[in-house]
Structures are given as C-alpha cells and as structure tokens.
Amino acid sequence: MNAPAFKVCMLGDFGVGKTSLVARFVRSTFAPKYLTTIGVKVDSKELSSPRGTLIKLVVWDIAGRSALDALGANYLRGASALLLVADGTREHSLSVALNLLMQSRSALPDAVVALAVNKLDLVERWEVAPTTLAELRRTLPVFETSALSGDGVENAFAEIAARLQP
Amino acid sequence: MSAEPALPSSVETYLRTFFLQRTRPLLLSFGPDWTLRDVQGDASLFGIDIDAADGGTRELQDLFIGLPLNGDHDLPFVELSSGRSAHIHLIADGAGFHLLLLDAEDSRSRQRMQQQLGNEAVLAGHEKNKAISRLREIRSELERQRATLEEANALKNALIATLSHEFRTPLTSIFGYLHLLDRRGGDGRHALQALTAIRRNATYLFTLAENLLEYGRGESGALLCAVAVDLRALGHDIEEMIRPLAEDKGLEFSVRVDADDAAPAWFDEVRLRQIVINLLSNAVRYTTRGEIGATLTWRDGRLHVEVRDTGIGISPEFQASVFKPFNRGGQSGSKGAGLGLSIVRRLVEQMHGTMTLDSQAGSGTRFVIDLPPLEPVAAVAPSRGNAALWVNDREVLVVDDDPDIAQLLEALLLDLGFRVRIVTNAAAAIAEAQRLPPDVLLIDVEMPGLSGNAAVYQLRSHGYRGRIVTLSATSTVEARDASLRAGADHYLTKPLNVEQFVSVMQRVTQPQ
C-alpha cells in the first residue's frame, strides 16, 4: 500500500535557500552556488511518523517571488502544507514570507504552515532578532535551519508531517 | 459581428510546424486511475520511461496531488527529475484525461539567465549596503579609538611631567628634614617641626600613591567591597591624619560624625576613606587662612558627606574641568597631581552616589556627596567563605567541547558556590537548557557543528530568559557584537581573565 501523499509548497523570497533546503531534505546534499529557480521543481520523500506509519511529502520548490501572481497561485492549488522560508541575514525576507502566507491563506485556508528561518550557519550576520521569532512562535511553528549544515531541516519537515498525519 | 478571419493555409502550416518544432509536444492519454492508454511524441526527451512498471508516470502523478482530474490544469515551467523543464497541461476527456507536455527548456534557460542576473544584483546590493554600513561603523570606531589614544597619550605625558615634580618635592623635604634630625638630634622645637614636616609630606605621598593606584585601575575600577563601616572610627582616623597638616598652616579644623541611623552602614571603607581624604587634602592645599571641616551624616539609609573650606575657591568657568585628571584649572599656583577630584568623582559614580560643588573664586569651596549604601551580601567580593551566600544556590550550564576548559570552568564555578552541569556541544546545550533551564548558560562560541552563537540565538528565540555568557577566542568588537545580538548578556574572551570572569558571574547572578 502506498504511503499517503501530501503536497507541501515552499514559499519565500528569492535567494533564501528554498531549493537548498529541499536538496538537503530529499538528497542530503548542498550546492554552495546560488542558481535561481524558474517555475517549480517537485521532489518527494517518505517519512516515518512517530506512530510508525509512513507519509509521503511531495515538496514543491516554487520560484521565489515577492507576490503570488496568477502563475504562482496555480502552483499552490491542492497543497496541504506551506513551508515558509526566510533568510535570517535579510530581515526583509521574513516580511516577504509572511506576506506570501497572507496572500495564500484565501486559497488555502486549512493548510498546515511552518516557518523555516534559514542560514543558521551565518547566525553572526543575522538581522532577524531572536525576540521576533519568539513572538512568531506564538502563532506558528518556527525552525532555525541551515541547509549547509542540515541543522533544523529534518525537524521542520517532520513537524509538517506530524501535523498532516491523518 | 464578424467571424475570426481564417489565416492563409501557408501561414497556418508554418505556425503549426514552428510550434511543433519549438515545443516538441508529448501527449500521454490516461484512463481513470492513471491507466496509461496512449503515447504520442518522444517521452524520452522529458526523461519519462514508458516501459517502467508504472509507465514512468509516478512523478507526473505527484504533480496533481490534491487536484481533481475532471478539470483542466496548467502548470508552467515544471522542472522534471531529468532536469528538463516543461509546461504541463492536464486536459479532461470524459472518464479519462490527457497530459500534454510542451518543452520549455529554451525559454527557461533564457528566463533563468535574466532572473539570475537580477536576483544576484539585488542580493549583492544588500550585501554592499551592509558592508558600507559596517565600514562606516568601523571608521567611526577607529576615530573614537584614535581620540581615546590621543587623550591617553596626553594624559600619560601629563602624568610623567606631574609626577616627576610631585614625588620629588615631598621626598626632598622628607630627606632634608631627616638630615636635620640626624645632625641635630631628636629633641627640641626643631625636631618637632621636622617631624611635622615629614608627616605632612609622607601623608601627601600616601594620598598621591593611593590616587595613582586608583587611577591605574581604569574607568571600571575595582570591585567594591562592602563592609559595615564604623563611621565614628573612620572620622577619628581621618581627623588624626589631616589635623597636623591643617594646624601646620594655622587653620581651624574639625571632623564631625552624625550617625543617627542605627542600621549598619555598608560601604567600601577603603574607597570612602579615599574620597574624604582627597577632598580634605585639597581643602588644606588650597586654604591659607580660616577653616576647613568635614561632616559625615548617616541618616535614613543615606550617607551625606560634606567637606568645606575657606580657601581660594574655584571660578564657575573652571568647575567642570577640575574633575578631569591632571587638571588643576583655576586654582592658580596650586600644587598636587590633579588626580584627586577626578578619582573622587569616579568613586562616587561607582558607588551610584551624587556629588555637588558649590564654590566662588576667593570665597571657599563646599563639596556635598550623597551615597546610598552597598548591598551587604551581593557586593561582597567572592571568597570561599561567603560564596554560597553570594550565588544563592544558582546553577550554571557549562558548554565547551574542550574538556580541559570545561573542567577549569567547573572548578572556578564550584569554588564560587555554583552548581554546575556540563555538556560538550551546542545541540546538547539547547536540549539541556530547554529540559531544565539553568540560571546561567556559560557557552563557548567556537565549537564544531552548531556554533555557540547559534545555540544562544535558538534558546532566546524559544523564550529562554536566563542569563547567558559567551566565551570566545576571538577578541574583536564584531565578534562581541554578533554574540550580544544573538542574545548573550556578556561576552568573555580567552584566555580567561579570572577577575573579569568572577566579576561577570557576580553581575549575572544579581537580581535583574
């Protein structure tokens, strides 16, 4: 029997590391060179839930953009979860991620949402204050991640999987 | 209303050929439940293996999770696992549907090239702005440091120039009178005069030496040591010390102590004595006739110190500068190293007190100081005997990957009376601090894997409110600022300065 599959969309400004997070999560790899995504790339990975059941996450790595246009909205249809991604070294990218959440909420009112604040390996250069994330944690799960080292990546997807568990 | 005019057949043929060449369409026709029924076009171009068990369509099925298959869908620029990009259309057809894949590789490459340049320019612009801002900060810091160094150099020159004179004068006097005593013996009026002069000059040297030591400690000063001060005994000592100097100049002199408050007066006795002696020494030095006096009043939990004289006074325009080191502004013809008042002000500020100066040129000077008492326990310098009281059973979580450093920190902390837990990496620190939050987290910054700063950041962003001290081998301002931004309260550098370490641990365990 196939594991139940759920569509998870990665949303965030360009250059925040969405593609790198997917590469780390699905293939345990990291490419240091930035290559912008055009359109969408879809990957999948099966995870074991704490209860031992399998769940398949089909991860849509959607090109970064500051607003969801008609094309972007097309990609979101059918999504069960959103993983918002921001870059800790660019505070503006956090606003972009939260704006994308607000824009997508009308189309996906019931989607599971988590926030990954990426580039933890560069924490010395972060502009996002810890208190900001402490506040955000009151409303949604937040993970500090590093696609480079892998810190926090598995936890972010595992949290989504746990919340999607039928 | 006219119908759309038909294109000439040659144009239609051209367009059809052009479109097919550009898009190289692949049409996959499915029955219900993704049963592949027909294939038209080159599936291998898109990396689809039609001969695979699932018809190579598993990846395509994933694209339509959560979407109804009885309606049309359009997914532009989908990167397939083969790396090729396609526009994918789902077209419903009765009980089944078709998937039409149109090659988008060329247009994606063009778009990516443009987008990449634009995105990289924005990212580079962001980095450039940050770098410029940082450079401005560095320039400003360098200018500040240069000004500080110039000031320090000027003070050093002033110190050397002043001390060569200030030490030689009383020493010359002492040696001269000792020579007289040696020659004339220890009896008579001359001997008494000589002893008085020796005492006066020795007292001056003592004050000068004390001030130099205090000045050498820098702005931060040494830790205050609170003891219950016997104010009457202190007043008596000071009176004994200053009276011969005052009487030698024919001045009236008195020290009065009003200790109305029955509660013990917790102060740093050495520093308090230094304040009063400095003010009285100045008063003697700058008064040629009349009187000088000091009053110490311990009332309502405050110590009020007043020192007054009928000396030459200080003009209003010089009243601010007399508190600067090596400055004897306005008191023309004066003697002294010019350290006394600057040190008095520093000590008063260190004790969180206030000080006012009331003076007019030619009509005397009056200094008034108001001091709150020190905390009897928290301000006590740590030692084995009182350490447990001082830290009040606090716990420190030590995080260091170097076992030698971890053990050293543990030994120091145990000696101060802390309870200590040790972990050896940042991830364990996060878990341990969340499981059982310590009063203080003492964490190394440079550790393999997750850095100490990253752990600090994550703990703060999870709401950890305990105190955090980071320890690092990097002693730059940038490194310190980064650590403080991540959420640390204090930043210490290696090699560890034990005195500074103790001071910081004292501060972080005081009530916030």
Interface residues (C-beta under 8 A of the other chain):
Chain A: A5 F6 K7 F14 G15 Y34 L35 T36 T37 I38 G39 V40 K41 V42 S44 V58 A63 G64 L71 N74 Y75 R77 G78 A79 S80 R90 L120 D121 V123 E124 R125 W126 A129 P130 T131 T132 L133 A134 R137 V142 E144 S149 D151
Chain B: E59 D62 L63 F64 I65 G66 L67 H73 D74 L75 P76 F77 V78 E79 S85 A104 R108 Q111 R112 Q115 Q116 N119 E120 V122 L123 H126 K130 A427 G449 L450 S451 N453 A454 Y457 Q458 R460 S461 H462 G463 A479 A482 S483 R485 A486 G487
